[in-house]
Amino acid sequence: MEDYSAFDYITVKALEDGVSIIGLTRGKDTKFHHTERLDKGQVYAAQFTEMTSAMKICGKAEVYTKHGKILSE
C-alpha cells in the first residue's frame, strides 16, 4: 500500500455558485476521472495521488496550495 502522506494537497473555496473541479489522470493518455461542483462558500480539499496528476478549476474560486493562494476567474 502506498504512503499518500507525501502527496500534495490543494483546497478550493468557491466564490460563486457553480465552480467546477475536474481531476485528470496520469499516464500516457490524460483523461477526466472525477468532477465536483461547488456553490458559493463551499470548500473542497483534494489530494494529488498516483492516479491524479492535475486538476482543472473553472469559475471564481480561491485555491490554496503549499505555494500560496491563487485566484481563479
mmCIF file of the N, C-alpha and C atoms, coordinates in Angstrom:
data_MODEL
# 
_entry.id   MODEL 
# 
loop_
_atom_site.group_PDB 
_atom_site.id 
_atom_site.type_symbol 
_atom_site.label_atom_id 
_atom_site.label_alt_id 
_atom_site.label_comp_id 
_atom_site.label_asym_id 
_atom_site.label_entity_id 
_atom_site.label_seq_id 
_atom_site.pdbx_PDB_ins_code 
_atom_site.Cartn_x 
_atom_site.Cartn_y 
_atom_site.Cartn_z 
_atom_site.occupancy 
_atom_site.B_iso_or_equiv 
_atom_site.pdbx_formal_charge 
_atom_site.auth_seq_id 
_atom_site.auth_comp_id 
_atom_site.auth_asym_id 
_atom_site.auth_atom_id 
_atom_site.pdbx_PDB_model_num 
ATOM 1   N N  . MET A 1 1  ? 0.837   -1.181 0.000   1.00 0.00 ? 1  MET A N  1 
ATOM 2   C CA . MET A 1 1  ? 0.000   0.000  0.000   1.00 0.00 ? 1  MET A CA 1 
ATOM 3   C C  . MET A 1 1  ? 0.883   1.247  0.000   1.00 0.00 ? 1  MET A C  1 
ATOM 4   N N  . GLU A 1 2  ? 0.522   2.237  -0.815  1.00 0.00 ? 2  GLU A N  1 
ATOM 5   C CA . GLU A 1 2  ? 1.271   3.475  -0.946  1.00 0.00 ? 2  GLU A CA 1 
ATOM 6   C C  . GLU A 1 2  ? 1.094   4.353  0.292   1.00 0.00 ? 2  GLU A C  1 
ATOM 7   N N  . ASP A 1 3  ? 2.119   5.151  0.598   1.00 0.00 ? 3  ASP A N  1 
ATOM 8   C CA . ASP A 1 3  ? 2.020   6.152  1.658   1.00 0.00 ? 3  ASP A CA 1 
ATOM 9   C C  . ASP A 1 3  ? 1.668   7.478  0.999   1.00 0.00 ? 3  ASP A C  1 
ATOM 10  N N  . TYR A 1 4  ? 0.408   7.885  1.083   1.00 0.00 ? 4  TYR A N  1 
ATOM 11  C CA . TYR A 1 4  ? -0.053  9.092  0.421   1.00 0.00 ? 4  TYR A CA 1 
ATOM 12  C C  . TYR A 1 4  ? 0.250   10.361 1.221   1.00 0.00 ? 4  TYR A C  1 
ATOM 13  N N  . SER A 1 5  ? 0.864   10.255 2.369   1.00 0.00 ? 5  SER A N  1 
ATOM 14  C CA . SER A 1 5  ? 1.138   11.438 3.177   1.00 0.00 ? 5  SER A CA 1 
ATOM 15  C C  . SER A 1 5  ? 2.128   12.376 2.484   1.00 0.00 ? 5  SER A C  1 
ATOM 16  N N  . ALA A 1 6  ? 2.886   11.888 1.520   1.00 0.00 ? 6  ALA A N  1 
ATOM 17  C CA . ALA A 1 6  ? 3.874   12.715 0.820   1.00 0.00 ? 6  ALA A CA 1 
ATOM 18  C C  . ALA A 1 6  ? 3.270   13.464 -0.365  1.00 0.00 ? 6  ALA A C  1 
ATOM 19  N N  . PHE A 1 7  ? 2.045   13.144 -0.760  1.00 0.00 ? 7  PHE A N  1 
ATOM 20  C CA . PHE A 1 7  ? 1.422   13.778 -1.912  1.00 0.00 ? 7  PHE A CA 1 
ATOM 21  C C  . PHE A 1 7  ? 0.881   15.154 -1.532  1.00 0.00 ? 7  PHE A C  1 
ATOM 22  N N  . ASP A 1 8  ? 0.887   16.069 -2.504  1.00 0.00 ? 8  ASP A N  1 
ATOM 23  C CA . ASP A 1 8  ? 0.416   17.434 -2.270  1.00 0.00 ? 8  ASP A CA 1 
ATOM 24  C C  . ASP A 1 8  ? -1.104  17.513 -2.190  1.00 0.00 ? 8  ASP A C  1 
ATOM 25  N N  . TYR A 1 9  ? -1.561  18.508 -1.449  1.00 0.00 ? 9  TYR A N  1 
ATOM 26  C CA . TYR A 1 9  ? -2.979  18.811 -1.299  1.00 0.00 ? 9  TYR A CA 1 
ATOM 27  C C  . TYR A 1 9  ? -3.256  20.199 -1.850  1.00 0.00 ? 9  TYR A C  1 
ATOM 28  N N  . ILE A 1 10 ? -4.498  20.439 -2.251  1.00 0.00 ? 10 ILE A N  1 
ATOM 29  C CA . ILE A 1 10 ? -4.976  21.793 -2.517  1.00 0.00 ? 10 ILE A CA 1 
ATOM 30  C C  . ILE A 1 10 ? -6.326  21.936 -1.835  1.00 0.00 ? 10 ILE A C  1 
ATOM 31  N N  . THR A 1 11 ? -6.684  23.171 -1.537  1.00 0.00 ? 11 THR A N  1 
ATOM 32  C CA . THR A 1 11 ? -8.005  23.477 -1.003  1.00 0.00 ? 11 THR A CA 1 
ATOM 33  C C  . THR A 1 11 ? -8.612  24.547 -1.894  1.00 0.00 ? 11 THR A C  1 
ATOM 34  N N  . VAL A 1 12 ? -9.877  24.343 -2.264  1.00 0.00 ? 12 VAL A N  1 
ATOM 35  C CA . VAL A 1 12 ? -10.570 25.269 -3.159  1.00 0.00 ? 12 VAL A CA 1 
ATOM 36  C C  . VAL A 1 12 ? -11.781 25.832 -2.427  1.00 0.00 ? 12 VAL A C  1 
ATOM 37  N N  . LYS A 1 13 ? -11.901 27.162 -2.397  1.00 0.00 ? 13 LYS A N  1 
ATOM 38  C CA . LYS A 1 13 ? -13.073 27.816 -1.820  1.00 0.00 ? 13 LYS A CA 1 
ATOM 39  C C  . LYS A 1 13 ? -13.813 28.530 -2.941  1.00 0.00 ? 13 LYS A C  1 
ATOM 40  N N  . ALA A 1 14 ? -15.072 28.144 -3.168  1.00 0.00 ? 14 ALA A N  1 
ATOM 41  C CA . ALA A 1 14 ? -15.884 28.739 -4.231  1.00 0.00 ? 14 ALA A CA 1 
ATOM 42  C C  . ALA A 1 14 ? -16.311 30.146 -3.847  1.00 0.00 ? 14 ALA A C  1 
ATOM 43  N N  . LEU A 1 15 ? -16.104 31.087 -4.770  1.00 0.00 ? 15 LEU A N  1 
ATOM 44  C CA . LEU A 1 15 ? -16.521 32.468 -4.558  1.00 0.00 ? 15 LEU A CA 1 
ATOM 45  C C  . LEU A 1 15 ? -17.811 32.783 -5.302  1.00 0.00 ? 15 LEU A C  1 
ATOM 46  N N  . GLU A 1 16 ? -18.330 31.800 -6.029  1.00 0.00 ? 16 GLU A N  1 
ATOM 47  C CA . GLU A 1 16 ? -19.603 31.911 -6.747  1.00 0.00 ? 16 GLU A CA 1 
ATOM 48  C C  . GLU A 1 16 ? -20.202 30.522 -6.876  1.00 0.00 ? 16 GLU A C  1 
ATOM 49  N N  . ASP A 1 17 ? -21.486 30.453 -7.203  1.00 0.00 ? 17 ASP A N  1 
ATOM 50  C CA . ASP A 1 17 ? -22.129 29.165 -7.442  1.00 0.00 ? 17 ASP A CA 1 
ATOM 51  C C  . ASP A 1 17 ? -21.606 28.552 -8.736  1.00 0.00 ? 17 ASP A C  1 
ATOM 52  N N  . GLY A 1 18 ? -21.505 27.225 -8.765  1.00 0.00 ? 18 GLY A N  1 
ATOM 53  C CA . GLY A 1 18 ? -21.177 26.516 -9.994  1.00 0.00 ? 18 GLY A CA 1 
ATOM 54  C C  . GLY A 1 18 ? -19.704 26.347 -10.298 1.00 0.00 ? 18 GLY A C  1 
ATOM 55  N N  . VAL A 1 19 ? -18.830 26.491 -9.301  1.00 0.00 ? 19 VAL A N  1 
ATOM 56  C CA . VAL A 1 19 ? -17.405 26.261 -9.535  1.00 0.00 ? 19 VAL A CA 1 
ATOM 57  C C  . VAL A 1 19 ? -17.192 24.759 -9.758  1.00 0.00 ? 19 VAL A C  1 
ATOM 58  N N  . SER A 1 20 ? -16.467 24.414 -10.814 1.00 0.00 ? 20 SER A N  1 
ATOM 59  C CA . SER A 1 20 ? -16.198 23.009 -11.142 1.00 0.00 ? 20 SER A CA 1 
ATOM 60  C C  . SER A 1 20 ? -14.741 22.675 -10.883 1.00 0.00 ? 20 SER A C  1 
ATOM 61  N N  . ILE A 1 21 ? -14.531 21.481 -10.332 1.00 0.00 ? 21 ILE A N  1 
ATOM 62  C CA . ILE A 1 21 ? -13.184 20.950 -10.130 1.00 0.00 ? 21 ILE A CA 1 
ATOM 63  C C  . ILE A 1 21 ? -13.139 19.622 -10.876 1.00 0.00 ? 21 ILE A C  1 
ATOM 64  N N  . ILE A 1 22 ? -12.170 19.485 -11.764 1.00 0.00 ? 22 ILE A N  1 
ATOM 65  C CA . ILE A 1 22 ? -12.058 18.293 -12.590 1.00 0.00 ? 22 ILE A CA 1 
ATOM 66  C C  . ILE A 1 22 ? -10.696 17.658 -12.343 1.00 0.00 ? 22 ILE A C  1 
ATOM 67  N N  . GLY A 1 23 ? -10.673 16.389 -11.930 1.00 0.00 ? 23 GLY A N  1 
ATOM 68  C CA . GLY A 1 23 ? -9.428  15.657 -11.721 1.00 0.00 ? 23 GLY A CA 1 
ATOM 69  C C  . GLY A 1 23 ? -9.004  14.975 -13.007 1.00 0.00 ? 23 GLY A C  1 
ATOM 70  N N  . LEU A 1 24 ? -7.715  15.052 -13.317 1.00 0.00 ? 24 LEU A N  1 
ATOM 71  C CA . LEU A 1 24 ? -7.162  14.460 -14.531 1.00 0.00 ? 24 LEU A CA 1 
ATOM 72  C C  . LEU A 1 24 ? -6.185  13.350 -14.169 1.00 0.00 ? 24 LEU A C  1 
ATOM 73  N N  . THR A 1 25 ? -6.193  12.290 -14.948 1.00 0.00 ? 25 THR A N  1 
ATOM 74  C CA . THR A 1 25 ? -5.367  11.114 -14.651 1.00 0.00 ? 25 THR A CA 1 
ATOM 75  C C  . THR A 1 25 ? -3.923  11.294 -15.100 1.00 0.00 ? 25 THR A C  1 
ATOM 76  N N  . ARG A 1 26 ? -3.085  10.427 -14.586 1.00 0.00 ? 26 ARG A N  1 
ATOM 77  C CA . ARG A 1 26 ? -1.685  10.329 -15.023 1.00 0.00 ? 26 ARG A CA 1 
ATOM 78  C C  . ARG A 1 26 ? -1.613  9.311  -16.156 1.00 0.00 ? 26 ARG A C  1 
ATOM 79  N N  . GLY A 1 27 ? -0.451  9.219  -16.761 1.00 0.00 ? 27 GLY A N  1 
ATOM 80  C CA . GLY A 1 27 ? -0.224  8.168  -17.740 1.00 0.00 ? 27 GLY A CA 1 
ATOM 81  C C  . GLY A 1 27 ? -0.095  8.677  -19.157 1.00 0.00 ? 27 GLY A C  1 
ATOM 82  N N  . LYS A 1 28 ? -0.052  7.737  -20.070 1.00 0.00 ? 28 LYS A N  1 
ATOM 83  C CA . LYS A 1 28 ? 0.144   8.034  -21.489 1.00 0.00 ? 28 LYS A CA 1 
ATOM 84  C C  . LYS A 1 28 ? -0.956  8.930  -22.040 1.00 0.00 ? 28 LYS A C  1 
ATOM 85  N N  . ASP A 1 29 ? -2.202  8.644  -21.685 1.00 0.00 ? 29 ASP A N  1 
ATOM 86  C CA . ASP A 1 29 ? -3.351  9.437  -22.130 1.00 0.00 ? 29 ASP A CA 1 
ATOM 87  C C  . ASP A 1 29 ? -4.007  10.083 -20.919 1.00 0.00 ? 29 ASP A C  1 
ATOM 88  N N  . THR A 1 30 ? -4.025  11.416 -20.891 1.00 0.00 ? 30 THR A N  1 
ATOM 89  C CA . THR A 1 30 ? -4.678  12.128 -19.797 1.00 0.00 ? 30 THR A CA 1 
ATOM 90  C C  . THR A 1 30 ? -6.183  12.099 -20.013 1.00 0.00 ? 30 THR A C  1 
ATOM 91  N N  . LYS A 1 31 ? -6.922  11.711 -18.972 1.00 0.00 ? 31 LYS A N  1 
ATOM 92  C CA . LYS A 1 31 ? -8.382  11.615 -19.052 1.00 0.00 ? 31 LYS A CA 1 
ATOM 93  C C  . LYS A 1 31 ? -8.993  12.234 -17.802 1.00 0.00 ? 31 LYS A C  1 
ATOM 94  N N  . PHE A 1 32 ? -10.260 12.669 -17.940 1.00 0.00 ? 32 PHE A N  1 
ATOM 95  C CA . PHE A 1 32 ? -11.019 13.123 -16.774 1.00 0.00 ? 32 PHE A CA 1 
ATOM 96  C C  . PHE A 1 32 ? -11.382 11.893 -15.948 1.00 0.00 ? 32 PHE A C  1 
ATOM 97  N N  . HIS A 1 33 ? -11.220 11.976 -14.623 1.00 0.00 ? 33 HIS A N  1 
ATOM 98  C CA . HIS A 1 33 ? -11.640 10.831 -13.809 1.00 0.00 ? 33 HIS A CA 1 
ATOM 99  C C  . HIS A 1 33 ? -12.553 11.219 -12.655 1.00 0.00 ? 33 HIS A C  1 
ATOM 100 N N  . HIS A 1 34 ? -12.694 12.522 -12.372 1.00 0.00 ? 34 HIS A N  1 
ATOM 101 C CA . HIS A 1 34 ? -13.538 12.910 -11.244 1.00 0.00 ? 34 HIS A CA 1 
ATOM 102 C C  . HIS A 1 34 ? -13.943 14.368 -11.409 1.00 0.00 ? 34 HIS A C  1 
ATOM 103 N N  . THR A 1 35 ? -15.188 14.681 -11.081 1.00 0.00 ? 35 THR A N  1 
ATOM 104 C CA . THR A 1 35 ? -15.634 16.075 -11.107 1.00 0.00 ? 35 THR A CA 1 
ATOM 105 C C  . THR A 1 35 ? -16.406 16.391 -9.829  1.00 0.00 ? 35 THR A C  1 
ATOM 106 N N  . GLU A 1 36 ? -16.297 17.631 -9.424  1.00 0.00 ? 36 GLU A N  1 
ATOM 107 C CA . GLU A 1 36 ? -17.053 18.155 -8.283  1.00 0.00 ? 36 GLU A CA 1 
ATOM 108 C C  . GLU A 1 36 ? -17.619 19.505 -8.682  1.00 0.00 ? 36 GLU A C  1 
ATOM 109 N N  . ARG A 1 37 ? -18.754 19.865 -8.119  1.00 0.00 ? 37 ARG A N  1 
ATOM 110 C CA . ARG A 1 37 ? -19.356 21.175 -8.351  1.00 0.00 ? 37 ARG A CA 1 
ATOM 111 C C  . ARG A 1 37 ? -19.584 21.813 -6.991  1.00 0.00 ? 37 ARG A C  1 
ATOM 112 N N  . LEU A 1 38 ? -19.098 23.048 -6.832  1.00 0.00 ? 38 LEU A N  1 
ATOM 113 C CA . LEU A 1 38 ? -19.232 23.758 -5.563  1.00 0.00 ? 38 LEU A CA 1 
ATOM 114 C C  . LEU A 1 38 ? -20.107 24.980 -5.722  1.00 0.00 ? 38 LEU A C  1 
ATOM 115 N N  . ASP A 1 39 ? -20.851 25.301 -4.690  1.00 0.00 ? 39 ASP A N  1 
ATOM 116 C CA . ASP A 1 39 ? -21.613 26.542 -4.636  1.00 0.00 ? 39 ASP A CA 1 
ATOM 117 C C  . ASP A 1 39 ? -20.865 27.528 -3.746  1.00 0.00 ? 39 ASP A C  1 
ATOM 118 N N  . LYS A 1 40 ? -21.220 28.799 -3.845  1.00 0.00 ? 40 LYS A N  1 
ATOM 119 C CA . LYS A 1 40 ? -20.531 29.871 -3.131  1.00 0.00 ? 40 LYS A CA 1 
ATOM 120 C C  . LYS A 1 40 ? -20.369 29.526 -1.656  1.00 0.00 ? 40 LYS A C  1 
ATOM 121 N N  . GLY A 1 41 ? -19.138 29.680 -1.183  1.00 0.00 ? 41 GLY A N  1 
ATOM 122 C CA . GLY A 1 41 ? -18.829 29.426 0.221   1.00 0.00 ? 41 GLY A CA 1 
ATOM 123 C C  . GLY A 1 41 ? -18.398 28.007 0.528   1.00 0.00 ? 41 GLY A C  1 
ATOM 124 N N  . GLN A 1 42 ? -18.646 27.074 -0.369  1.00 0.00 ? 42 GLN A N  1 
ATOM 125 C CA . GLN A 1 42 ? -18.240 25.693 -0.122  1.00 0.00 ? 42 GLN A CA 1 
ATOM 126 C C  . GLN A 1 42 ? -16.735 25.542 -0.316  1.00 0.00 ? 42 GLN A C  1 
ATOM 127 N N  . VAL A 1 43 ? -16.157 24.615 0.451   1.00 0.00 ? 43 VAL A N  1 
ATOM 128 C CA . VAL A 1 43 ? -14.720 24.364 0.407   1.00 0.00 ? 43 VAL A CA 1 
ATOM 129 C C  . VAL A 1 43 ? -14.496 22.894 0.079   1.00 0.00 ? 43 VAL A C  1 
ATOM 130 N N  . TYR A 1 44 ? -13.490 22.650 -0.757  1.00 0.00 ? 44 TYR A N  1 
ATOM 131 C CA . TYR A 1 44 ? -13.163 21.292 -1.180  1.00 0.00 ? 44 TYR A CA 1 
ATOM 132 C C  . TYR A 1 44 ? -11.663 21.090 -1.008  1.00 0.00 ? 44 TYR A C  1 
ATOM 133 N N  . ALA A 1 45 ? -11.263 20.026 -0.330  1.00 0.00 ? 45 ALA A N  1 
ATOM 134 C CA . ALA A 1 45 ? -9.846  19.684 -0.184  1.00 0.00 ? 45 ALA A CA 1 
ATOM 135 C C  . ALA A 1 45 ? -9.572  18.475 -1.067  1.00 0.00 ? 45 ALA A C  1 
ATOM 136 N N  . ALA A 1 46 ? -8.498  18.540 -1.844  1.00 0.00 ? 46 ALA A N  1 
ATOM 137 C CA . ALA A 1 46 ? -8.174  17.465 -2.780  1.00 0.00 ? 46 ALA A CA 1 
ATOM 138 C C  . ALA A 1 46 ? -6.695  17.111 -2.664  1.00 0.00 ? 46 ALA A C  1 
ATOM 139 N N  . GLN A 1 47 ? -6.378  15.865 -3.025  1.00 0.00 ? 47 GLN A N  1 
ATOM 140 C CA . GLN A 1 47 ? -5.010  15.371 -2.922  1.00 0.00 ? 47 GLN A CA 1 
ATOM 141 C C  . GLN A 1 47 ? -4.555  14.850 -4.276  1.00 0.00 ? 47 GLN A C  1 
ATOM 142 N N  . PHE A 1 48 ? -3.342  15.213 -4.664  1.00 0.00 ? 48 PHE A N  1 
ATOM 143 C CA . PHE A 1 48 ? -2.730  14.605 -5.833  1.00 0.00 ? 48 PHE A CA 1 
ATOM 144 C C  . PHE A 1 48 ? -2.262  13.214 -5.416  1.00 0.00 ? 48 PHE A C  1 
ATOM 145 N N  . THR A 1 49 ? -2.552  12.205 -6.235  1.00 0.00 ? 49 THR A N  1 
ATOM 146 C CA . THR A 1 49 ? -2.234  10.822 -5.893  1.00 0.00 ? 49 THR A CA 1 
ATOM 147 C C  . THR A 1 49 ? -1.549  10.143 -7.070  1.00 0.00 ? 49 THR A C  1 
ATOM 148 N N  . GLU A 1 50 ? -1.340  8.845  -6.947  1.00 0.00 ? 50 GLU A N  1 
ATOM 149 C CA . GLU A 1 50 ? -0.757  8.096  -8.060  1.00 0.00 ? 50 GLU A CA 1 
ATOM 150 C C  . GLU A 1 50 ? -1.693  8.097  -9.270  1.00 0.00 ? 50 GLU A C  1 
ATOM 151 N N  . MET A 1 51 ? -2.973  8.390  -9.062  1.00 0.00 ? 51 MET A N  1 
ATOM 152 C CA . MET A 1 51 ? -3.938  8.431  -10.167 1.00 0.00 ? 51 MET A CA 1 
ATOM 153 C C  . MET A 1 51 ? -4.192  9.864  -10.661 1.00 0.00 ? 51 MET A C  1 
ATOM 154 N N  . THR A 1 52 ? -4.146  10.840 -9.767  1.00 0.00 ? 52 THR A N  1 
ATOM 155 C CA . THR A 1 52 ? -4.465  12.227 -10.118 1.00 0.00 ? 52 THR A CA 1 
ATOM 156 C C  . THR A 1 52 ? -3.189  13.032 -10.313 1.00 0.00 ? 52 THR A C  1 
ATOM 157 N N  . SER A 1 53 ? -3.008  13.562 -11.540 1.00 0.00 ? 53 SER A N  1 
ATOM 158 C CA . SER A 1 53 ? -1.803  14.338 -11.837 1.00 0.00 ? 53 SER A CA 1 
ATOM 159 C C  . SER A 1 53 ? -2.089  15.824 -11.954 1.00 0.00 ? 53 SER A C  1 
ATOM 160 N N  . ALA A 1 54 ? -3.345  16.181 -12.220 1.00 0.00 ? 54 ALA A N  1 
ATOM 161 C CA . ALA A 1 54 ? -3.688  17.593 -12.410 1.00 0.00 ? 54 ALA A CA 1 
ATOM 162 C C  . ALA A 1 54 ? -5.146  17.808 -12.050 1.00 0.00 ? 54 ALA A C  1 
ATOM 163 N N  . MET A 1 55 ? -5.475  19.081 -11.761 1.00 0.00 ? 55 MET A N  1 
ATOM 164 C CA . MET A 1 55 ? -6.858  19.463 -11.501 1.00 0.00 ? 55 MET A CA 1 
ATOM 165 C C  . MET A 1 55 ? -7.159  20.733 -12.262 1.00 0.00 ? 55 MET A C  1 
ATOM 166 N N  . LYS A 1 56 ? -8.333  20.768 -12.851 1.00 0.00 ? 56 LYS A N  1 
ATOM 167 C CA . LYS A 1 56 ? -8.789  21.938 -13.586 1.00 0.00 ? 56 LYS A CA 1 
ATOM 168 C C  . LYS A 1 56 ? -9.906  22.572 -12.763 1.00 0.00 ? 56 LYS A C  1 
ATOM 169 N N  . ILE A 1 57 ? -9.805  23.881 -12.525 1.00 0.00 ? 57 ILE A N  1 
ATOM 170 C CA . ILE A 1 57 ? -10.795 24.587 -11.718 1.00 0.00 ? 57 ILE A CA 1 
ATOM 171 C C  . ILE A 1 57 ? -11.425 25.659 -12.588 1.00 0.00 ? 57 ILE A C  1 
ATOM 172 N N  . CYS A 1 58 ? -12.734 25.570 -12.754 1.00 0.00 ? 58 CYS A N  1 
ATOM 173 C CA . CYS A 1 58 ? -13.480 26.506 -13.597 1.00 0.00 ? 58 CYS A CA 1 
ATOM 174 C C  . CYS A 1 58 ? -14.423 27.315 -12.713 1.00 0.00 ? 58 CYS A C  1 
ATOM 175 N N  . GLY A 1 59 ? -14.377 28.625 -12.839 1.00 0.00 ? 59 GLY A N  1 
ATOM 176 C CA . GLY A 1 59 ? -15.216 29.504 -12.041 1.00 0.00 ? 59 GLY A CA 1 
ATOM 177 C C  . GLY A 1 59 ? -14.374 30.323 -11.084 1.00 0.00 ? 59 GLY A C  1 
ATOM 178 N N  . LYS A 1 60 ? -15.031 31.222 -10.399 1.00 0.00 ? 60 LYS A N  1 
ATOM 179 C CA . LYS A 1 60 ? -14.344 32.128 -9.482  1.00 0.00 ? 60 LYS A CA 1 
ATOM 180 C C  . LYS A 1 60 ? -14.128 31.422 -8.149  1.00 0.00 ? 60 LYS A C  1 
ATOM 181 N N  . ALA A 1 61 ? -12.849 31.233 -7.798  1.00 0.00 ? 61 ALA A N  1 
ATOM 182 C CA . ALA A 1 61 ? -12.517 30.495 -6.582  1.00 0.00 ? 61 ALA A CA 1 
ATOM 183 C C  . ALA A 1 61 ? -11.159 30.922 -6.054  1.00 0.00 ? 61 ALA A C  1 
ATOM 184 N N  . GLU A 1 62 ? -10.952 30.654 -4.769  1.00 0.00 ? 62 GLU A N  1 
ATOM 185 C CA . GLU A 1 62 ? -9.636  30.792 -4.154  1.00 0.00 ? 62 GLU A CA 1 
ATOM 186 C C  . GLU A 1 62 ? -9.050  29.395 -4.051  1.00 0.00 ? 62 GLU A C  1 
ATOM 187 N N  . VAL A 1 63 ? -7.822  29.235 -4.519  1.00 0.00 ? 63 VAL A N  1 
ATOM 188 C CA . VAL A 1 63 ? -7.145  27.942 -4.484  1.00 0.00 ? 63 VAL A CA 1 
ATOM 189 C C  . VAL A 1 63 ? -5.921  28.095 -3.581  1.00 0.00 ? 63 VAL A C  1 
ATOM 190 N N  . TYR A 1 64 ? -5.882  27.290 -2.526  1.00 0.00 ? 64 TYR A N  1 
ATOM 191 C CA . TYR A 1 64 ? -4.789  27.344 -1.563  1.00 0.00 ? 64 TYR A CA 1 
ATOM 192 C C  . TYR A 1 64 ? -3.875  26.139 -1.775  1.00 0.00 ? 64 TYR A C  1 
ATOM 193 N N  . THR A 1 65 ? -2.581  26.405 -1.945  1.00 0.00 ? 65 THR A N  1 
ATOM 194 C CA . THR A 1 65 ? -1.588  25.347 -2.110  1.00 0.00 ? 65 THR A CA 1 
ATOM 195 C C  . THR A 1 65 ? -0.428  25.626 -1.168  1.00 0.00 ? 65 THR A C  1 
ATOM 196 N N  . LYS A 1 66 ? 0.543   24.734 -1.143  1.00 0.00 ? 66 LYS A N  1 
ATOM 197 C CA . LYS A 1 66 ? 1.734   24.984 -0.319  1.00 0.00 ? 66 LYS A CA 1 
ATOM 198 C C  . LYS A 1 66 ? 2.540   26.157 -0.859  1.00 0.00 ? 66 LYS A C  1 
ATOM 199 N N  . HIS A 1 67 ? 2.256   26.568 -2.094  1.00 0.00 ? 67 HIS A N  1 
ATOM 200 C CA . HIS A 1 67 ? 2.963   27.679 -2.719  1.00 0.00 ? 67 HIS A CA 1 
ATOM 201 C C  . HIS A 1 67 ? 2.264   29.017 -2.488  1.00 0.00 ? 67 HIS A C  1 
ATOM 202 N N  . GLY A 1 68 ? 1.059   29.001 -1.911  1.00 0.00 ? 68 GLY A N  1 
ATOM 203 C CA . GLY A 1 68 ? 0.331   30.222 -1.645  1.00 0.00 ? 68 GLY A CA 1 
ATOM 204 C C  . GLY A 1 68 ? -1.103  30.154 -2.162  1.00 0.00 ? 68 GLY A C  1 
ATOM 205 N N  . LYS A 1 69 ? -1.741  31.321 -2.243  1.00 0.00 ? 69 LYS A N  1 
ATOM 206 C CA . LYS A 1 69 ? -3.144  31.415 -2.677  1.00 0.00 ? 69 LYS A CA 1 
ATOM 207 C C  . LYS A 1 69 ? -3.195  31.913 -4.116  1.00 0.00 ? 69 LYS A C  1 
ATOM 208 N N  . ILE A 1 70 ? -4.077  31.304 -4.902  1.00 0.00 ? 70 ILE A N  1 
ATOM 209 C CA . ILE A 1 70 ? -4.280  31.683 -6.300  1.00 0.00 ? 70 ILE A CA 1 
ATOM 210 C C  . ILE A 1 70 ? -5.775  31.983 -6.468  1.00 0.00 ? 70 ILE A C  1 
ATOM 211 N N  . LEU A 1 71 ? -6.110  33.045 -7.194  1.00 0.00 ? 71 LEU A N  1 
ATOM 212 C CA . LEU A 1 71 ? -7.499  33.360 -7.502  1.00 0.00 ? 71 LEU A CA 1 
ATOM 213 C C  . LEU A 1 71 ? -7.792  32.934 -8.933  1.00 0.00 ? 71 LEU A C  1 
ATOM 214 N N  . SER A 1 72 ? -8.821  32.133 -9.114  1.00 0.00 ? 72 SER A N  1 
ATOM 215 C CA . SER A 1 72 ? -9.237  31.775 -10.473 1.00 0.00 ? 72 SER A CA 1 
ATOM 216 C C  . SER A 1 72 ? -10.457 32.613 -10.833 1.00 0.00 ? 72 SER A C  1 
ATOM 217 N N  . GLU A 1 73 ? -10.586 32.944 -12.088 1.00 0.00 ? 73 GLU A N  1 
ATOM 218 C CA . GLU A 1 73 ? -11.710 33.737 -12.538 1.00 0.00 ? 73 GLU A CA 1 
ATOM 219 C C  . GLU A 1 73 ? -12.345 33.058 -13.714 1.00 0.00 ? 73 GLU A C  1 
# 
